[in-house]
Structures are given as structure tokens and as C-alpha cells.
Amino acid sequence: MSDQIRTAIAAADGGDPLRELRRLRALHADLARAEAEQVRRARALGFSWVAIADALGVSRQAVHKKYGRR
């Protein structure tokens, strides 16, 4: 778990929850971009959809549907 996520969890008990939600939304967007980039890299290096899906803990169909047409 990253330090940013630990900080967000710890801040859940105090602070402005709307501010924390905005911060979490931004973190989620960063993670989504990083995931997409790594999927592109994996495909460019010749990894199969099955291998990528396994690494993400989802089905081949799910990962292909999300990233296959990009």
C-alpha cells in the first residue's frame, strides 16, 4: 500500500471528507493512467492478454475489453 493511500486512510478520521474524496479521485486517476501505460508496455513487449489479465487479477475478456481497442 502506498504512503498516499495510508495517508488518505488515516485522514479519514479527521479533516474535511470532501477534500479527501477529491484527493482520492485524483489518486485514482493517476493509478488508472499508470495501469493503462503498463498494459500498453506489456502488449508492446509481446505479453498475452492472458498474462496481463492474470497480473491484474481479472479475466482476459475484462482486460481486453478495457484496453484492447486503444
Buried (B, 14 or more C-beta within 10 A) or exposed (E): EEEBEEEBEEBEEEEEEEEBEEBBEEBEEEEEEEBEEEBEEBBEEEBEBEBBBBEBEBEBEEBBEBBEEE
